[in-house]
Each structure stands twice: as C-alpha cells, then as structure tokens.
Amino acid sequence: MAGTLYLCATPIGNLEDMTFRVIRILKEVDLIAAEDTRNSIRLLNHFEIHTPMTSYHEYNKIDKGRYLIGQLLEGKNVALITDAGMPGISDPGEELVKMAYEAGVAVTSLPGACACVTALTLSGLSTRRFCFEAFLPAEKKERQQVLEELRTETRTIIIYEAPHRLVKTLEELLETLGDRRLTVCRELTKKHETAFVTTIQEALEHYRMTKPLGECVLVLEGRSRREMEQEAQAAWEQISIEEHMKQYERQGIGRKEAMKLVARDRGMKKREVYQYLVEHSEEE
C-alpha cells in the first residue's frame, strides 16, 4: 500500500493559527518535505515536532519530487509544508501533487492559513468572485500580457508583491488598469498587520513618500461590466450601422442574426436596426 501525501497549511505569521490536525499529522508522518528547512525547524521546534525533514523547493522540485514519490510508493506518509501558508499556492507544491496523482498516490489537503484569502476577506471589496495572480511574471513581455488580461477582468484581483517592487508594480497597474479601488494588506496576522483601503493612485503617491515594509498582498477592484459595455458600445458607434452589419455578414452570419448582434452591440432593439436599414435603403 502506498502512503499518503498530506498538504499541511502553516501559519503566515501568527503561530496560533496552526491547527491541531496539522500538528498531529506532522508528528505522525514518516517525513516532512519543507520549502526551507532552516525556517521550518523553528516552527517544528515550537510545537515539539521531531519528524525527519527534507528540503523541497523550486530548484530541486523534479529530482526531490521523484525521491518523495518513491518514499510514498514504499508506503511512507509524507507531509508537505511551505514557509508560510498553504502548499501548492504560488509554490512548487503543485508539481508534487501532479506527480503523486500520476503515480497513483493518495493526496489530502489540511486547510489553514492562506495569505490570499485572508487579504481578500480584509479588503472590503467583493469576495463573491475573485482571481488570484500571485506574483506578476518577472519577464517584461509576459508581465505586460498578464496586465493587459487584467485590464478587462471583472472579478476582484489578488496579487502578491515584495516591498522593494511595490512602487513599480503600482505604476504599471495604474498605467494599464487605470485608477480603481485597492486595498494593500501587509504583515497579515502579525503584530503590525495593516489593511490600507485606498486607490491605486493614492497608494502610489503614499509609497513614493513612505518606504514599503513587509510582504504585500494587493486586492484590486475588478472592472465594472457596465463600464465595459458602455465602452464597447461607444466603440461600435464610431462606425455606421451599415458597416457594422457588413462586419458580421463577412463572417458568414445571416442578415437576421447580424441585425440581432448589431442591436446587442449598440444597445438597440432589433426592430430599430431593421427600421434604420429600411429607411436608409429607401433613401439610396
């Protein structure tokens, strides 16, 4: 019988957020795979956990992943922990989970602290629908592509950022997304936790004057659907209804369906489009 891979959430700041279940599992498993053993040993010592530990991080995730899968297939139980928060969220844990499923190894997740969800609930913005981008790509072209995608994102957006890159990221967000509501969450669950409810423009002005400290989670308001519809409608109104119809008809769409689509695009009724076309046909 193969063992089980346990994904164990660890505190993102306050040690009291460690769950009883995670403590028990970390004591019971045969091996703990940790993102940084030097950081994790302090956590384990605090809770008097003496289980053997090995490193598993971005730079050894393939070779060490194979080793861990081998241990699991031999029947050993393995717990995966990250420096802080939920394994598999913005860390190489997702790769190990894929490898485990491919090998037929059981995986279970032990919920607990997670910075993105903690920040979202603190933000004061809509929590019903959201997208999580983690850290924006470092490569310039890919980064710009992601920012362009976010420009029309209607869900609340969550982004991680390091303090030394915060001002640059805010500048890029303002340039690409425009000014919108933003909550900057810092030092989550720690003594100096802050949730700065502001806008992108105001945050940029603030952090240009005040040096950012501590890891940040940016929670941004999504684009208004109504605003996007108005913008799209305004763009269509730059061309005539006849040209608008031709654009659809060139795609092989029938005239009746084209009229329906034109009416939708321009916020009109189908019969209004029909009447317009009849009148202008008569004028010709």
Secondary structure, DSSP 8 states (H G I E B T S, - for coil): ---EEEEE-B-SS-GGG--HHHHHHHHHSSEEEES-HHHHHHHHHHTT----EEE--TTTHHHHHHHHHHHHHTT--EEEE-SSB-TTSSSTHHHHHHHHHHTT-EEEEE----HHHHHHHHS-S--SSEEEEEE--SSHHHHHHHHHHHHT--SEEEEEE-GGGHHHHHHHHHHHH-S-EEEEEESTTSTT-EEEEEEHHHHHHHHHHS---S-EEEEE----HHHHHHHHHHHHTTS-HHHHHHHHHTTT--HHHHHHHHHHHHT--HHHHHHHHHHHHHH-
